[in-house]
Amino acid sequence: MNYSNPARMIHMKHPQFIENFDKEYGVGKWAQVRQEANNVMAGVFQAALLSGRLLSKDAPKCNAVAVYGIDMLLNHDLHPV
């Protein structure tokens, strides 16, 4: 999409991105990609919870909040790598 000419990167808002993505790959395709990505991220957090590494021993007493950022690559078939 936005990477064919690195000298001409385009900043766009989320609704415009979805519109352009669906225009390039087919209507509703972004919804499919996003659902698959959400499933992958849910699996990552579930695995972390099961391993016990996501929570510290002080978690029940703690009023802290964690924020996570995730970068996800898609292959040529638009599936998360």
C-alpha positions as CSV (number, residue, x, y, z in Angstrom):
1,M,0.0,0.0,0.0
2,N,1.9,2.9,1.3
3,Y,5.5,1.6,0.8
4,S,6.1,1.4,-2.9
5,N,7.8,4.8,-2.9
6,P,9.6,5.3,0.5
7,A,10.3,8.9,-0.4
8,R,6.6,9.6,-0.6
9,M,5.2,8.1,2.7
10,I,1.6,9.3,3.3
11,H,0.1,9.9,6.7
12,M,-3.5,8.9,6.9
13,K,-6.2,8.5,9.5
14,H,-7.5,5.1,10.4
15,P,-10.8,5.3,8.4
16,Q,-8.9,6.4,5.3
17,F,-6.4,3.5,5.8
18,I,-9.3,1.0,5.9
19,E,-10.9,2.5,2.8
20,N,-7.6,2.4,0.9
21,F,-6.8,-1.1,2.1
22,D,-10.2,-2.5,1.0
23,K,-9.9,-0.7,-2.3
24,E,-6.6,-2.4,-3.0
25,Y,-7.4,-5.8,-1.6
26,G,-11.1,-6.2,-1.7
27,V,-14.1,-4.9,0.3
28,G,-14.1,-6.3,3.8
29,K,-10.6,-7.6,3.6
30,W,-9.3,-5.4,6.3
31,A,-12.0,-6.7,8.7
32,Q,-10.7,-10.3,8.0
33,V,-7.1,-9.3,8.5
34,R,-7.9,-7.4,11.7
35,Q,-9.9,-10.3,13.1
36,E,-7.0,-12.7,12.5
37,A,-4.6,-10.2,14.0
38,N,-6.8,-9.9,17.1
39,N,-6.9,-13.7,17.5
40,V,-3.1,-13.8,17.3
41,M,-2.7,-11.1,19.9
42,A,-5.3,-12.8,22.2
43,G,-3.3,-16.0,22.0
44,V,-0.1,-14.2,22.9
45,F,-1.6,-12.7,26.0
46,Q,-3.3,-15.9,27.0
47,A,0.0,-17.7,26.7
48,A,1.7,-15.1,28.8
49,L,-1.0,-15.4,31.5
50,L,-0.7,-19.1,31.6
51,S,3.0,-18.9,31.9
52,G,2.6,-16.6,34.9
53,R,5.1,-14.1,33.5
54,L,2.5,-11.4,32.8
55,L,1.7,-10.8,36.4
56,S,4.1,-10.1,39.2
57,K,3.7,-11.6,42.7
58,D,2.6,-8.1,43.8
59,A,-0.1,-7.7,41.2
60,P,-3.1,-8.2,43.5
61,K,-1.8,-5.3,45.7
62,C,-0.7,-3.1,42.8
63,N,-2.8,-0.3,41.3
64,A,-0.6,-0.1,38.2
65,V,-1.7,-0.4,34.6
66,A,0.4,-1.9,31.8
67,V,0.1,-0.7,28.2
68,Y,1.4,-2.8,25.4
69,G,2.2,-1.9,21.8
70,I,2.3,-4.6,19.2
71,D,3.8,-4.4,15.7
72,M,2.6,-7.2,13.5
73,L,3.9,-8.1,10.0
74,L,1.6,-9.6,7.3
75,N,2.8,-12.0,4.7
76,H,1.9,-11.7,1.0
77,D,-1.4,-13.5,1.6
78,L,-2.2,-10.9,4.3
79,H,-1.8,-13.3,7.3
80,P,0.1,-12.4,10.4
81,V,3.6,-13.8,10.4
